[in-house]
Amino acid sequence: MTDALPQAGTVVVACCQLAPVLADPAANRELAAGAVAQAAASGASVILLPELLSSGYVFESPAEAQASAEATDGETITLWQRLSAEHHAVIVGGFCEKADGGPYNSAALIDHGELRCVYRKAHLWDAERLWFTPGDAAPPLVPTEVGLLSVMICYDLEFPEWVRLPALAGAQLLCAPVNWPAAPASRHPDGERAAEVIRVQADAGVNRMFIAACDRTGTERGVDWVAGSIVVDPDGWLLAEAPHAEATILAECRLVDALDKRVAALSDIHADRRPELYRQVASPAQTS
């Protein structure tokens, strides 16, 4: 974390790694308010909150998820709008959305007090599919005064085709609220970063865009978390990473760098694509 003023042409991006309280939206609103104030006081103008911050994550029934769900005009989003306006910041956070056909595992992007978009997680992880309805809209593109932002949630990041969509559309910063359950120790070699962190680094590098992933911490119904919040630059290098605890991390990002897709004098990661060779990726051939 740094309290220094950002360099010219940069934006300070914050990830607020928190421990939400299961099924207690009021307590989680207090968590968000304190974290946003701290991040803004440190100079952040784009502030990320974790996946499902409003509700917690480890539900055991559809009824539990529905009981914590809130509409976009509910108290959580209303608070985030007020915080965004007060701190002159973009806030991206995950919430349990109450809507027709839901509930949805959603993320809101709020820009200086205005709700600019709600993204519904398209790829539901494990038991999430028992509680939530998947979204079916592509990652949004939101022009802001700091740059062109996009949003997706957690497991969405593991689908290269999905991450490629906002990259090809010009997104400079992909904002991803996440809840990464910790893998058993037997699956995590000593000294290695979590696989989820490595995949985000790869996503950023192969698409030449900034990615901020805001994880959670704490233990919820026996589930522990990676607690691996990160901000990654267009080369895939970490600009900031969180300790395994509640923390706010900050990174200065020169978002204009994400508009340059050159990786060598004669090589451009977008211009060199040959989509006619990749059709099978999106539409796999039938096998007997």
matplotlib code that plots the C-alpha trace (Angstrom):
import matplotlib.pyplot as plt

x = [0.0, 1.1, -0.2, 1.8, 0.0, -0.3, 2.0, 0.7, -1.4, -2.0, -5.0, -4.8, -6.7, -7.6, -8.8, -10.4, -9.9, -12.6, -14.3, -18.0, -20.5, -22.8, -26.4, -25.9, -26.1, -26.2, -22.9, -21.4, -22.5, -20.5, -17.5, -17.8, -18.2, -15.0, -13.0, -14.0, -13.3, -9.8, -9.1, -10.3, -8.2, -5.1, -5.8, -7.8, -10.2, -11.2, -12.2, -13.0, -14.9, -15.1, -17.7, -21.0, -19.8, -23.3, -24.3, -21.4, -20.9, -21.4, -25.1, -26.8, -30.1, -31.8, -33.9, -30.8, -29.5, -32.9, -33.1, -29.9, -30.7, -31.3, -32.6, -30.4, -32.5, -31.9, -29.8, -26.5, -26.3, -27.8, -25.0, -22.3, -23.8, -23.5, -20.0, -19.0, -20.3, -18.8, -15.4, -15.5, -14.6, -15.6, -16.8, -17.1, -18.5, -20.2, -23.7, -26.5, -29.0, -32.8, -34.5, -36.9, -35.5, -32.9, -31.2, -28.0, -24.4, -23.9, -21.4, -22.3, -20.1, -20.9, -19.2, -19.3, -22.7, -24.3, -25.0, -23.5, -24.0, -24.9, -23.0, -24.4, -21.9, -22.1, -20.0, -21.3, -18.8, -19.7, -22.7, -23.4, -25.5, -27.8, -28.6, -28.1, -29.3, -26.4, -26.2, -26.1, -24.8, -21.2, -18.9, -19.9, -17.8, -18.1, -16.4, -15.3, -13.1, -10.1, -10.6, -12.7, -13.5, -15.1, -16.4, -16.6, -16.7, -14.4, -14.8, -15.5, -11.7, -11.0, -12.6, -10.1, -12.7, -14.8, -11.8, -10.9, -14.2, -13.7, -10.0, -10.9, -13.4, -10.8, -11.1, -8.2, -9.0, -10.9, -12.4, -13.2, -14.7, -13.8, -14.1, -11.4, -11.8, -8.4, -7.2, -6.1, -2.4, -1.7, -2.6, -0.5, 3.2, 5.3, 6.5, 4.0, 1.4, -2.2, -3.2, -6.0, -3.4, -1.3, -4.3, -5.1, -1.5, -1.8, -5.2, -3.6, -0.5, -2.1, -4.7, -2.4, -4.8, -4.8, -6.8, -7.7, -9.1, -10.5, -10.7, -12.1, -10.7, -12.0, -13.5, -17.1, -18.8, -15.5, -14.4, -11.1, -10.0, -6.9, -7.1, -5.2, -6.3, -4.0, -3.6, -1.8, -0.3, -0.6, 2.7, 1.2, 3.3, 2.0, 1.7, 0.2, -0.8, -2.6, -1.4, -3.5, -5.6, -8.0, -6.1, -6.5, -3.9, -3.2, -1.6, -0.8, -2.0, -1.2, -4.3, -3.2, -0.6, -3.4, -4.2, -0.7, -0.9, 2.6, 4.8, 7.8, 8.7, 6.8, 4.4, 1.0, -1.0, -4.3, -3.3, -1.5, -4.6, -5.9, -9.5, -10.2, -7.9, -9.6, -13.2, -13.2, -12.5, -15.9, -17.7, -16.0, -16.3, -18.5, -16.6, -17.9]
y = [0.0, 3.5, 6.9, 8.7, 10.7, 8.8, 9.6, 11.6, 9.4, 6.7, 5.6, 4.0, 0.7, -0.8, -4.3, -4.5, -8.1, -8.6, -11.3, -11.0, -12.3, -15.0, -14.0, -10.6, -7.8, -5.1, -6.1, -6.4, -2.9, -1.7, -3.6, -2.1, 1.4, 1.2, -0.4, 2.1, 5.0, 3.6, 2.9, 6.4, 8.1, 6.3, 7.8, 5.0, 6.0, 2.5, 0.3, -3.4, -5.4, -9.3, -11.6, -11.9, -9.4, -8.5, -12.0, -14.3, -17.3, -20.8, -21.3, -24.6, -24.1, -21.9, -20.4, -19.2, -17.5, -15.9, -14.7, -12.6, -11.4, -7.7, -5.8, -3.1, -0.4, -2.1, -0.9, -2.4, -0.9, 2.4, 2.6, 1.8, 4.6, 7.0, 5.9, 6.2, 9.7, 10.8, 9.5, 10.4, 6.8, 3.8, 0.9, -2.6, -5.2, -8.5, -8.9, -11.5, -10.0, -10.4, -10.2, -12.1, -15.5, -15.2, -15.0, -14.1, -14.0, -10.4, -7.5, -3.9, -1.1, 2.3, 5.4, 8.6, 7.6, 6.2, 2.5, 1.9, -1.8, -5.1, -8.1, -11.6, -14.4, -16.6, -19.6, -20.9, -22.8, -26.1, -25.8, -22.2, -23.8, -25.1, -21.7, -19.2, -18.6, -18.1, -14.8, -14.9, -11.4, -10.8, -8.9, -5.2, -2.3, 0.8, 4.0, 6.1, 9.1, 6.8, 4.4, 1.6, -0.9, -4.4, -6.8, -10.5, -12.8, -15.4, -18.7, -16.6, -15.9, -19.6, -19.4, -17.8, -17.1, -15.1, -13.0, -12.4, -10.7, -7.5, -7.5, -7.4, -4.7, -2.4, -2.9, -1.5, -2.8, -5.9, -5.8, -9.2, -9.8, -13.3, -15.9, -18.4, -21.5, -22.7, -25.9, -28.8, -28.5, -31.7, -29.9, -26.8, -27.3, -25.5, -22.0, -21.7, -19.1, -20.3, -21.5, -18.9, -16.1, -17.7, -17.9, -14.2, -13.3, -15.4, -13.8, -10.3, -11.2, -12.9, -10.1, -7.2, -5.6, -4.8, -7.2, -6.6, -9.6, -8.9, -12.0, -12.6, -14.0, -15.5, -19.0, -19.7, -22.9, -24.7, -23.2, -21.3, -19.0, -18.3, -14.7, -13.8, -10.4, -9.1, -6.3, -7.4, -5.4, -6.0, -8.0, -10.4, -9.1, -8.5, -4.9, -5.7, -8.8, -9.2, -11.1, -14.0, -11.6, -8.7, -6.1, -3.3, -3.4, -0.5, -0.3, 2.5, 1.5, 3.5, 2.2, 3.7, 0.9, -1.6, 0.0, -1.0, -4.7, -4.9, -7.5, -7.0, -4.6, -6.6, -8.5, -7.4, -9.8, -8.7, -7.9, -11.2, -13.3, -15.8, -16.4, -18.6, -21.2, -21.1, -21.7, -25.1, -23.4, -21.8, -24.5, -27.9, -30.5, -33.4, -36.6, -40.1]
z = [0.0, -0.7, 0.3, -2.4, -5.1, -8.4, -11.2, -14.2, -16.5, -13.9, -11.9, -8.5, -8.4, -5.0, -4.1, -0.6, 0.6, 3.3, 5.3, 4.7, 7.2, 5.8, 5.5, 7.1, 4.5, 7.1, 8.6, 5.1, 4.2, 7.2, 6.0, 2.5, 3.8, 5.9, 3.2, 0.5, 2.8, 3.5, -0.2, -1.2, 1.5, 0.0, -3.4, -5.1, -7.8, -8.9, -5.8, -6.0, -3.5, -3.4, -5.0, -3.1, -0.5, 0.3, 1.4, 1.9, -0.3, 1.2, 0.9, 1.5, -0.2, -2.8, 0.0, 1.8, -1.3, -2.0, 1.7, 1.2, -2.3, -2.9, -5.9, -7.5, -5.7, -2.4, 0.5, -0.6, -4.1, -2.8, -0.2, -2.8, -5.0, -2.1, -1.3, -5.0, -5.2, -1.9, -2.8, -6.5, -7.3, -9.4, -7.2, -8.5, -6.1, -6.0, -4.6, -4.4, -6.9, -6.5, -9.9, -12.0, -12.8, -10.1, -7.7, -9.6, -8.6, -9.8, -9.8, -10.0, -11.5, -10.0, -11.4, -9.4, -7.9, -11.0, -11.5, -14.9, -15.2, -13.5, -14.8, -13.9, -13.6, -16.7, -15.6, -12.2, -10.1, -8.5, -6.2, -7.3, -10.1, -7.4, -6.0, -8.9, -12.4, -14.8, -16.7, -20.5, -21.4, -22.5, -20.2, -20.3, -21.5, -19.5, -20.6, -17.5, -17.1, -16.2, -19.1, -20.6, -17.9, -18.0, -15.4, -14.8, -11.8, -10.5, -12.5, -15.6, -15.7, -16.4, -19.9, -22.3, -24.9, -22.3, -21.2, -24.9, -25.6, -23.6, -24.6, -28.3, -27.6, -26.2, -22.4, -20.6, -17.1, -16.3, -12.8, -11.3, -7.9, -6.9, -4.1, -4.6, -2.3, -1.1, -2.7, -0.4, 0.6, -1.3, -4.5, -3.8, -4.2, -1.6, -2.7, -5.6, -6.1, -6.2, -9.6, -9.7, -9.4, -12.2, -14.5, -14.0, -14.8, -18.0, -18.9, -18.5, -20.5, -23.5, -23.8, -22.9, -20.5, -16.8, -14.5, -10.9, -9.0, -5.5, -3.4, 0.1, 3.3, 6.6, 7.1, 6.2, 7.0, 7.0, 3.7, 3.6, 0.8, -1.3, -0.1, -3.3, -4.4, -7.2, -9.7, -12.9, -15.7, -19.5, -19.4, -16.8, -14.0, -10.5, -9.5, -6.1, -4.1, -0.8, 2.3, 3.6, 5.7, 5.5, 3.5, 1.0, -1.8, -4.2, -7.6, -9.9, -13.4, -16.6, -18.4, -21.7, -21.8, -22.4, -25.8, -27.1, -28.2, -29.5, -28.0, -30.3, -33.1, -35.7, -33.5, -32.3, -30.0, -31.6, -35.2, -35.5, -34.6, -37.3, -36.2, -39.2, -37.6, -34.2, -35.1, -33.4, -30.0, -29.9, -31.9, -31.2, -33.9, -33.2, -32.3, -32.6]

ax = plt.figure().add_subplot(projection="3d")
ax.plot(x, y, z, "-o")
ax.set_aspect("equal")
plt.show()
